Amino acid sequence: MKLGSFWLKIQIACGDALAMGPGKADLLAAIIAEGSISGAGRALGMSYRRAWLLVDEMNRCFDPPLVETLKGGGRERGAKVSAAGLAVLEAYREMEREAAAIAERPAYARLRTYLRDAPVTND
């Protein structure tokens, strides 16, 4: 959730893996819109391999899997976001809205007074 040059990012961990974050949520939404992992990757400007690796990581972190691949030819091929995937995406988007509300609170404003615009380089 971007707020000027300061923003909050919600990331959900599964052990050492990143189960869900803004990029994976955008990928799920793109799979819904495009009907395939390759189409979603193209829509987001990423390679099929990168999109597939992200889907694979999500599917290994959630039970049941968030994305189902459809084998075969014609109209029945591609991928679809499962019912669990839709529920996870909806919950994640709700968390993003809640994070936006947190960013309006005084504690976040106080924290931002100490935050640099960019890291200091070690030259």
Buried (B, 14 or more C-beta within 10 A) or exposed (E): BEEEEEEBEBEBEEEEEBBBBBBBBBBBBBBBEBBBBBBBBBBBEBEBEBBBEBBEBBBEBBEEBBBBBEEEEEEEEBBBBBEBBBEBBEEBBEBBEEBBEEBEEEEBEEEEEEEEEEEEEEE
